[in-house]
């Protein structure tokens, strides 16, 4: 989770690195995607739409038909179904059944491993009988809900791209970097390949240009001091004025 090569590179410039909860979210989300073989699916427009959906990010349970409606895979229907199977096998989505309590009307998703007759309603504590015709519903893994809510969709997409281009690289994300006596700087991703250290700011949505420019200038100053490459990765297309500003300041841009 914390490559010694990156620690050494920072230490040579007088900086130290601190892991945060985001570091752990990102690491274990990447491990789950890598294990199931479904990481590249995040680069598809339909899976992007799926993870940008507010209900999915909040952990709501959806049937496959409802997920299909959110994602809108259109001509990529078969690929979407294949990738969903990978994600279910890797516990990125968890299978269950969703139905209402007859007494208090609370609708819940019940994991398949917990199904038995009767179940107990979490609301009114009444016994529940599982309907015979209830369809499966799929709940996103809570780790992915909290990670995506913390802006990790673009970060995971860029990380996958970097691992494809430089598989020998080492990385750590969601960290705080500081020099003794100085302020802490939050860095979304550090990716070291050979002698090149990429320092990446990832954005699922872009704030006002003035705000992102101030943040990037802070990044650029830090990147210059540690001998790194300051990079902006954004899910939306950058406005022309921001693209030109990044070029003027020597800030690399990656399409999220």
ABEGO torsion letter per residue (X at the ends): XBBAAAAAAAAAAGBBBBBBAAAAAAAAAAAAAAAAGAAAAAABAAAAAAAABAAAAAGBBBBAAAAAAAAGAEAAAAAAAAAAAAAAAAGABBBBBBBBBAAAGBBBBBBAAABBOBBBBAAAGBBBBBBAABBBBBBBBAAAAAAAAAGAAAAAAAAAAAAAABAABBBBBGBBBBBBGBBBBBBABBBBBEABBBBBBBBABBBBAAAAAAAAAAAAAAAAAAGBBBBBBBABBBBAAAAAAAAAAGBBBBBX
